[in-house]
Amino acid sequence: MTLKEKAEAAVELLKKEYPDALCSLVYTDPLQLLIATRLAAQCTDKRVNMVTPALFEKFPDAQSFSEAEPEEIENYIKSCGLYKTKARDISAMTKMLCDEYNGTVPDTIEELVKLPGIGRKTANLVVGDIFGKPAVVVDTHCIRITSRLGFHQSKDAVKIEKLLRELLPPEESNDFCHRLVLHGRAVCSARKPDCENCCLKDICDSYNK
């Protein structure tokens, strides 16, 4: 089985196991997803979803965020961890959105990563979920599971993204990454993977070794 065949098999097996491939962050527009994803760094999506309703009610758009002092944003996100850095990034990011993009979230990875605090993982998520473009979100679940399957032995997220873009059908890549998150939480955990009950075990290098 080639790596491309294995990737296509993994896509189908995960699709069968997790038919609903949805982002677990709650949002209603591109800016909200951008900010929620920034808040989710080293924090659970569940915690972020508890914090964002009051945050987005207070700051409904890029303009209102950009006019707030970082300290004001901090008050709403303290339970997310690293809140001072995140508040500073959100403030700088929304100022740049207002100054250079008329308050509108850009639709390409190249433009998104110019924003303060936004890396390729967040940019891919926004491009895939909001704008419907092929995207590969390389988070810890993606790195761990694709390594165990035998696609790579790397920790370099950019290299892994490039590899998966070559292997995955473009129209499936975004949902595939969402399903990896669900699978990583439910079955293929970091410390104690439940290999016997894994839908991917027949094509998994780690299991078959």
N, C-alpha and C positions, 0 to 999 in steps of 0.2 A: 504493500500500500504506500503510495507516494504521500508526501506531506499535504499536497493539495487535496488528494482523495480523503485523507484523514480529516482535514479541515471541513470538507463538505459533509462527511459522516458525523462529525461533532455538531455541526449546525443542525442537522436533521434530528439527532438524538436529543439535543437540548430543546429544540422546538417542540418535540413530542412531550418532553417532561415538563416544560414551562411554557405553555402556549401564550400566556400573557407576558410579554417582555416589556415591562413598563419601568421607567425611572421611579424610584421610591421617594424622591423629593417632590414636594407639593409646590406648584407654581401656576401662574396664569398668563405670564408673558415672558419674553426673552430675558429682560432685565432681572426678573425674579429668579429665573433658573440660574443665571450667571452669578447672582449674589448668593443664592442658596448653595450652589456648588462650592463657592469660595468658603462659605461657612462650614461646609462638611469636611474640610481638611482636618484630619486627626479628631474627628467628631462623628457621631452616628447620625445617619439621615433622620432617625426618629427624633433625636434631640433638636436638630435643625428645624424640623417641621413643627416643633412646639414653640420655637422662637420666632419664626418668620411671620406668622399672622399679625402680631402687634407691630413688628418692624415695618412690614409693608403697608400697614394702615397708617403709620406715622409718616412714612416716606413712600408715597405712591408712584414716584417716577424718578428718573435720573436727576432732574433739576432739583427736586427737594432733597435728595441725598447729597448732591454736590454743594448745596447751600448750608448743610449741617456741619458742625465741628465734629471731628472724629470722636471726641469725648461723648457727644450726644448719641452717636451710633453705638458706642461701647455699652451704654446703659441697657440696650436691648439685646445684646448678644453675649453677655458675660458668661453664660453657662455653656457656650460653644467651645471654650478653650482658645488660647492664643488670641483673645478677643481684641487686644490693643493693635496687634499687627493686622488682623482682619478688618478692623474698623478703619485703620489708616489706608489699607488697600481699597476698600469700598469707597472711601471718600475720594481718593486720587483717581480711581477708575471712573467714577461717575462724573467727575470734573472733566476728564479727558473725553468721555462720551459726549458731554454737552459742548465742549470746545471744538472737537474735531469731527463728530459724527451726528451733530444735531440732536443729541439725546437718544439716538437709535443704536441698538446693538448690531454691530457688523455681522455679515453672514459668511465670512471666510476665516479659516484657522489662522492665516497669515496676519489678518487685521486684529483678530481677537487676542492673539498672544502679545500684541503691542500694549495691551491694557495692563496696568499695574496689578500684580497678584494673579494674573491669569496664565496658566501653563497649557501645554498641549492637551492634557487630560480634560480640563474644563472646556477648552475650545472645541474639542471633538464632541463632547457631550452636547454643547449648545448647537453646533452645526448639524449634528445628527438628529437630535430630538426636536429642535425648533424649525430648522430649515430643510430637513429631509434629505440631506446630502450624505453620501457614504462616509462613515466615521468609525474610528477604532479607539475606544476609550480604554487606555491601559492603566488600570488601577491594580491594587495588590492582589485582588482575586484573579484578574486576568493574567498577571505575571505568574502567579503560583500555579494555576490550573493548566495554562498552556505549556508551562515548563514540565509539569508532571506528565502531561500527555505526550511530551517528546518533541514539541515544536522548536524548542531552543533551550539553552542553558544560560540565558542572559538575565541580568537585572536592569539593563538599560532600556527604559521605557520607549525611547525614540526608535531604537533598533527593533524592538518587539512590534511597535506600531507599523513600521515599514514592512516587516516580515508578514504580519497578519493581513496587511492591505494586499500583499501579493497572493496570499493563500485563500482568503475568504471571498465569496461572491459579494460584490460591492453592495448589492441590495439587502444583504443579510448581516453585514458586519456590525451595524449599530445594535440591532436586537440581540445578536450573538453575545456582545459584551454585556448587555443587561442581564442576559440569562446566565452568564458566568458569575455575576454578582449573586444572583439567587442561588445558584448551585454551590458557590463558595460558602455562603451562609448556612445552607441547609445540609450539605453533604461533604463537600471537599474542603473542610476547614484546615487552617494552618497547622494546628497541633494534633488533631485526631481525625483524619479523614475516614469517613464511613465507606470504605472501598467496596464492601460486599453489596451495599445497596446503591451503588453508583451506576447511573445509566451509561457512563462513558468507560466503564472498566474494560470492556472488550477491545478498546482501541487505545488504552492508556499504557504507556511505557512503564510508568512507576508501578502500576498494579501487576503488570505481566512479567516484571523482573522478579 
